Structure formats: structure tokens, C-alpha cells
């Protein structure tokens, strides 16, 4: 059973290290709430007010943050892997050191005071990826190495790709599969 805190007023609450994985926090008021180190994996925070919230080192992997107000929030070193930040407001937010791998960000708003990890910047008021993610770079490296001789290149998971027994991890490293010593034509 998932915790239902939709539309709850938790403004200013101290929820340091709270375990709210999978919780429904749709439309919740979490203004100035301390959620540092909290586990919000897979939580639904659609339309929530997280202005000036402390989410430092929080785990927001696969969380739904669609249209969430994160203005002036502290997301330093937060895990946002696979999170949906579509149309979220990150104005004045601090995301230094945050993991934005596989994060969805169309229409995500930022400003000159938004602090973003390497590979991201604010252009015309929107947060954009300016460098390819490690997974995308590894995928291109795999495709280049395989060339047109290998048509069966599959995405096996979010963090690696597989082609003819070769595995490319999201950090770009190559690793041979159990029964493959080298790529063959």
C-alpha cells in the first residue's frame, strides 16, 4: 500500500531521511520542508509545491515531478535518475552534483540563478542538456564500432546497451559478454 499524502500541507516539516518511496504527494505543499536524504524513489509529486525545500542528497529516482515548483530548492547531490521533470520550475534551484541521467526535462524552467550539474545550462529560460549523457555517448560509441554490419543492436536497460554480446555501461566502458571475445563481422 502506497502512502497517500496528496494535497497534504507539510510546509516547514522536518522529514530528514524519510522513507516515502512510491508515495502520492500530488499537489502537496512542501514549501521549506526538509527532505534531505529522504527516499522518494518513484514518488508522485505532480504539481507539488517544493519551493525552498531541502532535497539535498534525496533519492528521487523515477519520481514524477511534472509541473512541480522547485524554485529555490536545494537539490545538491540529489539522485534524479529517470525522474520526470517535465514543465517543472527550477528557478534559483541548486542542482550541483545532482544525477540527471535519463531525466525527462522538456519545458523545464530555469533562470540565471539556477545552479546545474556539468552538461546542462539554461537557454532562453529552459533547462537544456548541452553535452550528451554518458549513456548516449556509450551508445554512439557502440553503434560506431558495430557499424552497419550489426543490425541487432538492442537497448537492454537504462544503464547499458548490448550488441552481439558486447556490453557498454553508462560510464562508457566496454565489457565482453560471457561467450564473446571480440566483435565479429
N, C-alpha and C positions, 0 to 999 in steps of 0.2 A: 504494500500500500504506500503510495506516494504522499508526502506531506503537502497539504493544500493550504498555502498562505496567500492565495490570490487576493488582491486588493487590501492586504493587511497593512496597518500603519506601524512600521518598525523603525521609524525615524529616530536616529540617535542611539539605537540599541547597540550593545556590545556583544557581538556574535563571533568573537575571535575563535578561529579553529572549528566553527560549527560544521556539522555534517548535514548538508542539505542537498545531497546528490539526488537528482531526479525530482526535486521539489517544484511545485507550481507556485511561482511568485509573480504571476501575471498581474500587471498593474499595481504591484505593491509599492508602498512608499518606504524607501530605504535611504532617504536623504541623511547624509552624515553618519550612516551606520558603519560600524567597524566589523568588517568581514575578513580581516587579514588572516591568511592561512586557511580560510574556510574551503570546504569541499562542496562545490556547486556543479559538479560534473553532471551534464545532461539536464540541468535545471531549466525551467521555462521562466524567463524573466521578461517576456514580451511586454513592452510598454511600461516597464518598471521605472521608478524614479530613483536613480543611484547617484544623484548629484552629490559631489564632495564625499562620496563613500570611500572607505579604505578597503581596497581589494588587493592590497599588496600580498604577493605570493599565494593568492587564491587560485584554486583549481576550477576553471570554467570550461574545461574541455567539453566539446559538443553541446554547450549551453546555447539556448535560444535567447539572443539579446536583440531581437528585431524591434526597431523603434524604441530602444531603451535610452534613457537620458543618463549618460555617464559624464556629463560636463563636470570638470574639476575633480574627477575621481582619480584615486591613486591605484593604478593597475601595474605598478612596477613589479617585474619578475612574475607576473601572473601567467598561468597556463591557459591560453585561449585556443588551443589546438582544436580545429574543427568547429569552432563556435560560429554562430550566425550573427554577425553584427550589421546586417542589412539595415540601412537608414538609421543607425544609432548616432547619437551625438557625443563626440569625443572632444569637444571644445575644452581647452585648458586641461585636458586629462594627461596623466603621466603614465606612459606605457613603456618606459625604458626597461629593457631586458625582458619584456613580455614575449612569450612564444606565440606567434601568429601563424604558425604552419597550418595550412588548409583552412584558414579562417575566411568566411564569406564576408565581403565588405562593400558590396555595391551601395552607393548612396550614403556611405558613412561620412558624417560631417566632422571636420576638424578646423582648427584655426592656427594662427601663428604661435600660439602658446601651447599647442598640443605637442607633447614630447613622445616621439615614436622610436621604435627599435630600428636598427640599421636595415636598409632595404625598403623603407616606407617614408613617405612625405605627404604634406598637404599641398594639393594643387587646386586652385580655384574653389577652395572651401571644402574639397573632398579628400579623404584619405586614400592614397593610391600606393600600390606596390611598385617600386621603381627598379627593383632587382628581382630576378627570378628566385623563387624559393629553392632551397637545396633539393627538394624532391623533383621540381620541374627541371632543374639543371641536370640531375642524375638521369631523368627520363630522356632528355635530349641527348645526353652522352650515350645512353644505351641505344637509342634509335640510330645515332650516327655510327656507332660501332657495328650494329647489326646490319645496317644498310638495307637495300631493297631485297636482299636475299632472304630475309627473315620477315615473313608476313604475320606470324603468330606471336606478336608482342602483346602481352596482357598486363593490365594493372591488377595485381594480386591483393593489394591492401593499400591503405593510405600512406604507409611509410616505406614501401619498396615496390619495385617493378620486377617482373620476371620475363625472361625471353630465353627459350631454349636451354633452360637450366641455370642461366646466369641470374644473379640477384643484384640489384642496385639498391642500396639503402638510401634513406633520405639524406644522409650526410655525404652522399656521392661515392661511397666506397663500393668496390666490386667484390663479389664473392661467388666462387663457383658452386654450383649445385652438387649434390652427393654423387651423381654419376656423370658429371661433365668436367673435363679437364680444360677444354678450350672451345671457343666458338668454332663451329664447322659450317661450311657452305651448304 
